[in-house]
């Protein structure tokens, strides 16, 4: 029985961890984009206020954070599917 279970669990874990790490990396990159937008707005607060770019920058920040949140949810779903598949195989 172990001969059939161990390789299939290995495949599920390898494939699942690859997908989870890929989506986690994308979520981190989206959060970094958002923090870069916020940092730029905070460092140049006088320019942002002078040109009235606060709504545009806050919109960009919220877009980046919503993308990071969406990818984080996908990462969680893929992790749950992987864990469920491991229990199903075992």
Jmol script that loads the backbone (N, CA, C; Angstrom):
load data "model"
ATOM      1  N   UNK A   1       0.815  -1.192   0.000  1.00  0.00           N
ATOM      2  CA  UNK A   1       0.000   0.000   0.000  1.00  0.00           C
ATOM      3  C   UNK A   1       0.861   1.258   0.000  1.00  0.00           C
ATOM      4  N   UNK A   2       1.957   1.236   0.751  1.00  0.00           N
ATOM      5  CA  UNK A   2       2.830   2.401   0.792  1.00  0.00           C
ATOM      6  C   UNK A   2       3.476   2.689  -0.555  1.00  0.00           C
ATOM      7  N   UNK A   3       3.631   1.652  -1.363  1.00  0.00           N
ATOM      8  CA  UNK A   3       4.240   1.827  -2.682  1.00  0.00           C
ATOM      9  C   UNK A   3       3.368   2.708  -3.569  1.00  0.00           C
ATOM     10  N   UNK A   4       2.066   2.642  -3.398  1.00  0.00           N
ATOM     11  CA  UNK A   4       1.150   3.448  -4.204  1.00  0.00           C
ATOM     12  C   UNK A   4       0.906   4.824  -3.588  1.00  0.00           C
ATOM     13  N   UNK A   5       0.960   4.915  -2.266  1.00  0.00           N
ATOM     14  CA  UNK A   5       0.593   6.149  -1.587  1.00  0.00           C
ATOM     15  C   UNK A   5       1.731   7.169  -1.611  1.00  0.00           C
ATOM     16  N   UNK A   6       2.938   6.725  -1.324  1.00  0.00           N
ATOM     17  CA  UNK A   6       4.064   7.657  -1.188  1.00  0.00           C
ATOM     18  C   UNK A   6       4.348   8.417  -2.481  1.00  0.00           C
ATOM     19  N   UNK A   7       4.443   7.778  -3.649  1.00  0.00           N
ATOM     20  CA  UNK A   7       4.699   8.570  -4.864  1.00  0.00           C
ATOM     21  C   UNK A   7       3.572   9.536  -5.214  1.00  0.00           C
ATOM     22  N   UNK A   8       2.330   9.101  -4.998  1.00  0.00           N
ATOM     23  CA  UNK A   8       1.218  10.001  -5.314  1.00  0.00           C
ATOM     24  C   UNK A   8       1.175  11.181  -4.349  1.00  0.00           C
ATOM     25  N   UNK A   9       1.484  10.953  -3.081  1.00  0.00           N
ATOM     26  CA  UNK A   9       1.558  12.071  -2.137  1.00  0.00           C
ATOM     27  C   UNK A   9       2.697  13.010  -2.503  1.00  0.00           C
ATOM     28  N   UNK A  10       3.805  12.452  -2.941  1.00  0.00           N
ATOM     29  CA  UNK A  10       4.933  13.281  -3.366  1.00  0.00           C
ATOM     30  C   UNK A  10       4.575  14.158  -4.552  1.00  0.00           C
ATOM     31  N   UNK A  11       3.847  13.594  -5.505  1.00  0.00           N
ATOM     32  CA  UNK A  11       3.423  14.383  -6.660  1.00  0.00           C
ATOM     33  C   UNK A  11       2.463  15.500  -6.266  1.00  0.00           C
ATOM     34  N   UNK A  12       1.518  15.181  -5.398  1.00  0.00           N
ATOM     35  CA  UNK A  12       0.558  16.188  -4.950  1.00  0.00           C
ATOM     36  C   UNK A  12       1.275  17.307  -4.208  1.00  0.00           C
ATOM     37  N   UNK A  13       2.194  16.955  -3.330  1.00  0.00           N
ATOM     38  CA  UNK A  13       2.912  17.961  -2.545  1.00  0.00           C
ATOM     39  C   UNK A  13       3.817  18.805  -3.431  1.00  0.00           C
ATOM     40  N   UNK A  14       4.535  18.171  -4.356  1.00  0.00           N
ATOM     41  CA  UNK A  14       5.442  18.931  -5.243  1.00  0.00           C
ATOM     42  C   UNK A  14       4.661  19.889  -6.135  1.00  0.00           C
ATOM     43  N   UNK A  15       3.636  19.406  -6.770  1.00  0.00           N
ATOM     44  CA  UNK A  15       2.845  20.249  -7.669  1.00  0.00           C
ATOM     45  C   UNK A  15       2.104  21.339  -6.888  1.00  0.00           C
ATOM     46  N   UNK A  16       1.512  20.956  -5.765  1.00  0.00           N
ATOM     47  CA  UNK A  16       0.774  21.929  -4.961  1.00  0.00           C
ATOM     48  C   UNK A  16       1.667  23.009  -4.377  1.00  0.00           C
ATOM     49  N   UNK A  17       2.838  22.614  -3.877  1.00  0.00           N
ATOM     50  CA  UNK A  17       3.736  23.620  -3.304  1.00  0.00           C
ATOM     51  C   UNK A  17       4.280  24.545  -4.378  1.00  0.00           C
ATOM     52  N   UNK A  18       4.436  24.045  -5.591  1.00  0.00           N
ATOM     53  CA  UNK A  18       4.883  24.897  -6.702  1.00  0.00           C
ATOM     54  C   UNK A  18       3.828  25.969  -6.997  1.00  0.00           C
ATOM     55  N   UNK A  19       2.575  25.573  -7.056  1.00  0.00           N
ATOM     56  CA  UNK A  19       1.499  26.528  -7.336  1.00  0.00           C
ATOM     57  C   UNK A  19       1.338  27.514  -6.183  1.00  0.00           C
ATOM     58  N   UNK A  20       1.399  27.026  -4.948  1.00  0.00           N
ATOM     59  CA  UNK A  20       1.245  27.900  -3.785  1.00  0.00           C
ATOM     60  C   UNK A  20       2.377  28.918  -3.723  1.00  0.00           C
ATOM     61  N   UNK A  21       3.603  28.474  -3.972  1.00  0.00           N
ATOM     62  CA  UNK A  21       4.733  29.409  -3.918  1.00  0.00           C
ATOM     63  C   UNK A  21       4.670  30.422  -5.057  1.00  0.00           C
ATOM     64  N   UNK A  22       4.177  29.998  -6.220  1.00  0.00           N
ATOM     65  CA  UNK A  22       4.067  30.930  -7.345  1.00  0.00           C
ATOM     66  C   UNK A  22       3.036  32.013  -7.060  1.00  0.00           C
ATOM     67  N   UNK A  23       1.891  31.642  -6.510  1.00  0.00           N
ATOM     68  CA  UNK A  23       0.875  32.649  -6.201  1.00  0.00           C
ATOM     69  C   UNK A  23       1.304  33.515  -5.023  1.00  0.00           C
ATOM     70  N   UNK A  24       2.042  32.958  -4.072  1.00  0.00           N
ATOM     71  CA  UNK A  24       2.549  33.759  -2.953  1.00  0.00           C
ATOM     72  C   UNK A  24       3.548  34.794  -3.444  1.00  0.00           C
ATOM     73  N   UNK A  25       4.371  34.413  -4.406  1.00  0.00           N
ATOM     74  CA  UNK A  25       5.336  35.356  -4.970  1.00  0.00           C
ATOM     75  C   UNK A  25       4.624  36.498  -5.696  1.00  0.00           C
ATOM     76  N   UNK A  26       3.573  36.163  -6.453  1.00  0.00           N
ATOM     77  CA  UNK A  26       2.810  37.203  -7.152  1.00  0.00           C
ATOM     78  C   UNK A  26       2.112  38.135  -6.166  1.00  0.00           C
ATOM     79  N   UNK A  27       1.590  37.582  -5.071  1.00  0.00           N
ATOM     80  CA  UNK A  27       0.929  38.402  -4.058  1.00  0.00           C
ATOM     81  C   UNK A  27       1.926  39.340  -3.382  1.00  0.00           C
ATOM     82  N   UNK A  28       3.114  38.850  -3.118  1.00  0.00           N
ATOM     83  CA  UNK A  28       4.150  39.683  -2.512  1.00  0.00           C
ATOM     84  C   UNK A  28       4.565  40.806  -3.443  1.00  0.00           C
ATOM     85  N   UNK A  29       4.690  40.507  -4.733  1.00  0.00           N
ATOM     86  CA  UNK A  29       5.053  41.544  -5.697  1.00  0.00           C
ATOM     87  C   UNK A  29       3.974  42.619  -5.796  1.00  0.00           C
ATOM     88  N   UNK A  30       2.705  42.218  -5.746  1.00  0.00           N
ATOM     89  CA  UNK A  30       1.614  43.192  -5.798  1.00  0.00           C
ATOM     90  C   UNK A  30       1.609  44.064  -4.546  1.00  0.00           C
ATOM     91  N   UNK A  31       1.876  43.473  -3.395  1.00  0.00           N
ATOM     92  CA  UNK A  31       1.942  44.256  -2.155  1.00  0.00           C
ATOM     93  C   UNK A  31       3.127  45.208  -2.175  1.00  0.00           C
ATOM     94  N   UNK A  32       4.230  44.790  -2.768  1.00  0.00           N
ATOM     95  CA  UNK A  32       5.398  45.667  -2.888  1.00  0.00           C
ATOM     96  C   UNK A  32       5.113  46.844  -3.807  1.00  0.00           C
ATOM     97  N   UNK A  33       4.365  46.604  -4.867  1.00  0.00           N
ATOM     98  CA  UNK A  33       3.974  47.705  -5.748  1.00  0.00           C
ATOM     99  C   UNK A  33       3.130  48.722  -4.990  1.00  0.00           C
ATOM    100  N   UNK A  34       2.196  48.237  -4.197  1.00  0.00           N
ATOM    101  CA  UNK A  34       1.349  49.117  -3.402  1.00  0.00           C
ATOM    102  C   UNK A  34       2.140  49.909  -2.385  1.00  0.00           C
ATOM    103  N   UNK A  35       3.094  49.256  -1.737  1.00  0.00           N
ATOM    104  CA  UNK A  35       3.900  49.976  -0.754  1.00  0.00           C
ATOM    105  C   UNK A  35       4.814  50.986  -1.422  1.00  0.00           C
ATOM    106  N   UNK A  36       5.257  50.708  -2.639  1.00  0.00           N
ATOM    107  CA  UNK A  36       6.067  51.679  -3.365  1.00  0.00           C
ATOM    108  C   UNK A  36       5.243  52.911  -3.721  1.00  0.00           C
ATOM    109  N   UNK A  37       3.987  52.704  -4.101  1.00  0.00           N
ATOM    110  CA  UNK A  37       3.100  53.836  -4.404  1.00  0.00           C
ATOM    111  C   UNK A  37       2.873  54.668  -3.149  1.00  0.00           C
ATOM    112  N   UNK A  38       2.610  54.012  -2.028  1.00  0.00           N
ATOM    113  CA  UNK A  38       2.369  54.726  -0.775  1.00  0.00           C
ATOM    114  C   UNK A  38       3.617  55.464  -0.313  1.00  0.00           C
ATOM    115  N   UNK A  39       4.761  54.822  -0.434  1.00  0.00           N
ATOM    116  CA  UNK A  39       6.013  55.465  -0.027  1.00  0.00           C
ATOM    117  C   UNK A  39       6.306  56.692  -0.872  1.00  0.00           C
ATOM    118  N   UNK A  40       6.058  56.577  -2.172  1.00  0.00           N
ATOM    119  CA  UNK A  40       6.270  57.723  -3.053  1.00  0.00           C
ATOM    120  C   UNK A  40       5.334  58.868  -2.728  1.00  0.00           C
ATOM    121  N   UNK A  41       4.099  58.551  -2.408  1.00  0.00           N
ATOM    122  CA  UNK A  41       3.132  59.599  -2.067  1.00  0.00           C
ATOM    123  C   UNK A  41       3.478  60.260  -0.747  1.00  0.00           C
ATOM    124  N   UNK A  42       3.937  59.483   0.214  1.00  0.00           N
ATOM    125  CA  UNK A  42       4.282  60.050   1.514  1.00  0.00           C
ATOM    126  C   UNK A  42       5.547  60.894   1.424  1.00  0.00           C
ATOM    127  N   UNK A  43       6.520  60.433   0.652  1.00  0.00           N
ATOM    128  CA  UNK A  43       7.770  61.188   0.552  1.00  0.00           C
ATOM    129  C   UNK A  43       7.589  62.493  -0.215  1.00  0.00           C
ATOM    130  N   UNK A  44       6.632  62.548  -1.114  1.00  0.00           N
ATOM    131  CA  UNK A  44       6.398  63.765  -1.896  1.00  0.00           C
ATOM    132  C   UNK A  44       5.008  64.311  -1.607  1.00  0.00           C
ATOM    133  N   UNK A  45       4.676  64.425  -0.333  1.00  0.00           N
ATOM    134  CA  UNK A  45       3.320  64.822   0.051  1.00  0.00           C
ATOM    135  C   UNK A  45       2.996  66.248  -0.414  1.00  0.00           C
ATOM    136  N   UNK A  46       3.975  67.114  -0.456  1.00  0.00           N
ATOM    137  CA  UNK A  46       3.716  68.485  -0.918  1.00  0.00           C
ATOM    138  C   UNK A  46       3.347  68.513  -2.393  1.00  0.00           C
ATOM    139  N   UNK A  47       4.062  67.733  -3.183  1.00  0.00           N
ATOM    140  CA  UNK A  47       3.781  67.683  -4.622  1.00  0.00           C
ATOM    141  C   UNK A  47       2.424  67.041  -4.872  1.00  0.00           C
ATOM    142  N   UNK A  48       2.112  65.998  -4.125  1.00  0.00           N
ATOM    143  CA  UNK A  48       0.832  65.312  -4.280  1.00  0.00           C
ATOM    144  C   UNK A  48      -0.312  66.265  -3.958  1.00  0.00           C
ATOM    145  N   UNK A  49      -0.176  67.019  -2.882  1.00  0.00           N
ATOM    146  CA  UNK A  49      -1.216  67.972  -2.512  1.00  0.00           C
ATOM    147  C   UNK A  49      -1.302  69.121  -3.507  1.00  0.00           C
ATOM    148  N   UNK A  50      -0.150  69.578  -4.002  1.00  0.00           N
ATOM    149  CA  UNK A  50      -0.137  70.715  -4.920  1.00  0.00           C
ATOM    150  C   UNK A  50      -0.836  70.389  -6.238  1.00  0.00           C
ATOM    151  N   UNK A  51      -0.627  69.190  -6.730  1.00  0.00           N
ATOM    152  CA  UNK A  51      -1.211  68.825  -8.019  1.00  0.00           C
ATOM    153  C   UNK A  51      -2.513  68.043  -7.886  1.00  0.00           C
ATOM    154  N   UNK A  52      -2.973  67.823  -6.680  1.00  0.00           N
ATOM    155  CA  UNK A  52      -4.247  67.129  -6.474  1.00  0.00           C
ATOM    156  C   UNK A  52      -4.244  65.692  -6.950  1.00  0.00           C
ATOM    157  N   UNK A  53      -3.134  65.013  -6.753  1.00  0.00           N
ATOM    158  CA  UNK A  53      -2.997  63.639  -7.233  1.00  0.00           C
ATOM    159  C   UNK A  53      -3.329  62.608  -6.172  1.00  0.00           C
ATOM    160  N   UNK A  54      -3.916  63.054  -5.080  1.00  0.00           N
ATOM    161  CA  UNK A  54      -4.189  62.132  -3.979  1.00  0.00           C
ATOM    162  C   UNK A  54      -5.188  61.050  -4.377  1.00  0.00           C
ATOM    163  N   UNK A  55      -6.238  61.416  -5.088  1.00  0.00           N
ATOM    164  CA  UNK A  55      -7.250  60.414  -5.463  1.00  0.00           C
ATOM    165  C   UNK A  55      -6.682  59.390  -6.444  1.00  0.00           C
ATOM    166  N   UNK A  56      -5.853  59.851  -7.371  1.00  0.00           N
ATOM    167  CA  UNK A  56      -5.261  58.924  -8.334  1.00  0.00           C
ATOM    168  C   UNK A  56      -4.283  57.973  -7.642  1.00  0.00           C
ATOM    169  N   UNK A  57      -3.447  58.514  -6.754  1.00  0.00           N
ATOM    170  CA  UNK A  57      -2.478  57.667  -6.056  1.00  0.00           C
ATOM    171  C   UNK A  57      -3.165  56.703  -5.087  1.00  0.00           C
ATOM    172  N   UNK A  58      -4.204  57.178  -4.416  1.00  0.00           N
ATOM    173  CA  UNK A  58      -4.919  56.268  -3.519  1.00  0.00           C
ATOM    174  C   UNK A  58      -5.641  55.179  -4.306  1.00  0.00           C
ATOM    175  N   UNK A  59      -6.119  55.521  -5.495  1.00  0.00           N
ATOM    176  CA  UNK A  59      -6.721  54.504  -6.363  1.00  0.00           C
ATOM    177  C   UNK A  59      -5.709  53.469  -6.811  1.00  0.00           C
ATOM    178  N   UNK A  60      -4.504  53.926  -7.170  1.00  0.00           N
ATOM    179  CA  UNK A  60      -3.441  52.989  -7.548  1.00  0.00           C
ATOM    180  C   UNK A  60      -3.070  52.087  -6.382  1.00  0.00           C
ATOM    181  N   UNK A  61      -2.995  52.681  -5.195  1.00  0.00           N
ATOM    182  CA  UNK A  61      -2.661  51.908  -3.991  1.00  0.00           C
ATOM    183  C   UNK A  61      -3.730  50.853  -3.713  1.00  0.00           C
ATOM    184  N   UNK A  62      -4.988  51.245  -3.798  1.00  0.00           N
ATOM    185  CA  UNK A  62      -6.070  50.286  -3.547  1.00  0.00           C
ATOM    186  C   UNK A  62      -6.121  49.192  -4.604  1.00  0.00           C
ATOM    187  N   UNK A  63      -5.802  49.536  -5.857  1.00  0.00           N
ATOM    188  CA  UNK A  63      -5.749  48.513  -6.908  1.00  0.00           C
ATOM    189  C   UNK A  63      -4.674  47.474  -6.609  1.00  0.00           C
ATOM    190  N   UNK A  64      -3.506  47.957  -6.197  1.00  0.00           N
ATOM    191  CA  UNK A  64      -2.415  47.035  -5.872  1.00  0.00           C
ATOM    192  C   UNK A  64      -2.768  46.161  -4.674  1.00  0.00           C
ATOM    193  N   UNK A  65      -3.397  46.761  -3.662  1.00  0.00           N
ATOM    194  CA  UNK A  65      -3.753  45.978  -2.483  1.00  0.00           C
ATOM    195  C   UNK A  65      -4.882  44.990  -2.767  1.00  0.00           C
ATOM    196  N   UNK A  66      -5.814  45.365  -3.615  1.00  0.00           N
ATOM    197  CA  UNK A  66      -6.886  44.415  -3.946  1.00  0.00           C
ATOM    198  C   UNK A  66      -6.340  43.254  -4.764  1.00  0.00           C
ATOM    199  N   UNK A  67      -5.374  43.539  -5.621  1.00  0.00           N
ATOM    200  CA  UNK A  67      -4.719  42.459  -6.382  1.00  0.00           C
ATOM    201  C   UNK A  67      -3.961  41.529  -5.434  1.00  0.00           C
ATOM    202  N   UNK A  68      -3.256  42.096  -4.470  1.00  0.00           N
ATOM    203  CA  UNK A  68      -2.524  41.277  -3.494  1.00  0.00           C
ATOM    204  C   UNK A  68      -3.491  40.448  -2.652  1.00  0.00           C
ATOM    205  N   UNK A  69      -4.610  41.034  -2.281  1.00  0.00           N
ATOM    206  CA  UNK A  69      -5.612  40.311  -1.506  1.00  0.00           C
ATOM    207  C   UNK A  69      -6.216  39.175  -2.319  1.00  0.00           C
ATOM    208  N   UNK A  70      -6.512  39.433  -3.573  1.00  0.00           N
ATOM    209  CA  UNK A  70      -7.081  38.399  -4.445  1.00  0.00           C
ATOM    210  C   UNK A  70      -6.095  37.243  -4.606  1.00  0.00           C
ATOM    211  N   UNK A  71      -4.826  37.570  -4.806  1.00  0.00           N
ATOM    212  CA  UNK A  71      -3.827  36.519  -4.958  1.00  0.00           C
ATOM    213  C   UNK A  71      -3.602  35.764  -3.653  1.00  0.00           C
ATOM    214  N   UNK A  72      -3.719  36.456  -2.531  1.00  0.00           N
ATOM    215  CA  UNK A  72      -3.613  35.776  -1.243  1.00  0.00           C
ATOM    216  C   UNK A  72      -4.745  34.793  -1.023  1.00  0.00           C
ATOM    217  N   UNK A  73      -5.925  35.167  -1.453  1.00  0.00           N
ATOM    218  CA  UNK A  73      -7.066  34.247  -1.352  1.00  0.00           C
ATOM    219  C   UNK A  73      -6.849  33.040  -2.257  1.00  0.00           C
ATOM    220  N   UNK A  74      -6.339  33.261  -3.452  1.00  0.00           N
ATOM    221  CA  UNK A  74      -6.047  32.141  -4.358  1.00  0.00           C
ATOM    222  C   UNK A  74      -4.999  31.217  -3.750  1.00  0.00           C
ATOM    223  N   UNK A  75      -3.983  31.806  -3.111  1.00  0.00           N
ATOM    224  CA  UNK A  75      -2.939  31.007  -2.473  1.00  0.00           C
ATOM    225  C   UNK A  75      -3.545  30.137  -1.378  1.00  0.00           C
ATOM    226  N   UNK A  76      -4.435  30.703  -0.608  1.00  0.00           N
ATOM    227  CA  UNK A  76      -5.079  29.941   0.462  1.00  0.00           C
ATOM    228  C   UNK A  76      -5.944  28.814  -0.090  1.00  0.00           C
ATOM    229  N   UNK A  77      -6.656  29.100  -1.159  1.00  0.00           N
ATOM    230  CA  UNK A  77      -7.501  28.067  -1.778  1.00  0.00           C
ATOM    231  C   UNK A  77      -6.644  26.939  -2.330  1.00  0.00           C
ATOM    232  N   UNK A  78      -5.551  27.285  -3.022  1.00  0.00           N
ATOM    233  CA  UNK A  78      -4.674  26.245  -3.562  1.00  0.00           C
ATOM    234  C   UNK A  78      -4.030  25.432  -2.445  1.00  0.00           C
ATOM    235  N   UNK A  79      -3.667  26.090  -1.347  1.00  0.00           N
ATOM    236  CA  UNK A  79      -3.104  25.364  -0.211  1.00  0.00           C
ATOM    237  C   UNK A  79      -4.109  24.407   0.399  1.00  0.00           C
ATOM    238  N   UNK A  80      -5.366  24.839   0.501  1.00  0.00           N
ATOM    239  CA  UNK A  80      -6.411  23.970   1.042  1.00  0.00           C
ATOM    240  C   UNK A  80      -6.673  22.786   0.117  1.00  0.00           C
ATOM    241  N   UNK A  81      -6.669  23.044  -1.185  1.00  0.00           N
ATOM    242  CA  UNK A  81      -6.856  21.948  -2.145  1.00  0.00           C
ATOM    243  C   UNK A  81      -5.714  20.958  -2.050  1.00  0.00           C
ATOM    244  N   UNK A  82      -4.496  21.470  -1.894  1.00  0.00           N
ATOM    245  CA  UNK A  82      -3.338  20.581  -1.774  1.00  0.00           C
ATOM    246  C   UNK A  82      -3.442  19.737  -0.517  1.00  0.00           C
ATOM    247  N   UNK A  83      -3.796  20.363   0.604  1.00  0.00           N
ATOM    248  CA  UNK A  83      -3.911  19.618   1.851  1.00  0.00           C
ATOM    249  C   UNK A  83      -5.036  18.580   1.773  1.00  0.00           C
ATOM    250  N   UNK A  84      -6.150  18.964   1.177  1.00  0.00           N
ATOM    251  CA  UNK A  84      -7.240  18.009   1.004  1.00  0.00           C
ATOM    252  C   UNK A  84      -6.849  16.851   0.102  1.00  0.00           C
ATOM    253  N   UNK A  85      -6.074  17.150  -0.924  1.00  0.00           N
ATOM    254  CA  UNK A  85      -5.621  16.083  -1.835  1.00  0.00           C
ATOM    255  C   UNK A  85      -4.664  15.133  -1.122  1.00  0.00           C
ATOM    256  N   UNK A  86      -3.807  15.661  -0.264  1.00  0.00           N
ATOM    257  CA  UNK A  86      -2.895  14.796   0.485  1.00  0.00           C
ATOM    258  C   UNK A  86      -3.688  13.875   1.408  1.00  0.00           C
ATOM    259  N   UNK A  87      -4.711  14.402   2.094  1.00  0.00           N
ATOM    260  CA  UNK A  87      -5.517  13.555   2.951  1.00  0.00           C
ATOM    261  C   UNK A  87      -6.335  12.554   2.137  1.00  0.00           C
ATOM    262  N   UNK A  88      -6.776  12.962   0.939  1.00  0.00           N
ATOM    263  CA  UNK A  88      -7.535  12.051   0.082  1.00  0.00           C
ATOM    264  C   UNK A  88      -6.659  10.897  -0.378  1.00  0.00           C
ATOM    265  N   UNK A  89      -5.416  11.210  -0.754  1.00  0.00           N
ATOM    266  CA  UNK A  89      -4.510  10.169  -1.229  1.00  0.00           C
ATOM    267  C   UNK A  89      -4.127   9.231  -0.092  1.00  0.00           C
ATOM    268  N   UNK A  90      -3.906   9.788   1.088  1.00  0.00           N
ATOM    269  CA  UNK A  90      -3.507   8.948   2.222  1.00  0.00           C
ATOM    270  C   UNK A  90      -4.685   8.133   2.666  1.00  0.00           C
TER     271      UNK A  90
END
end "model"
wireframe off; spacefill off
backbone 0.3
color backbone group
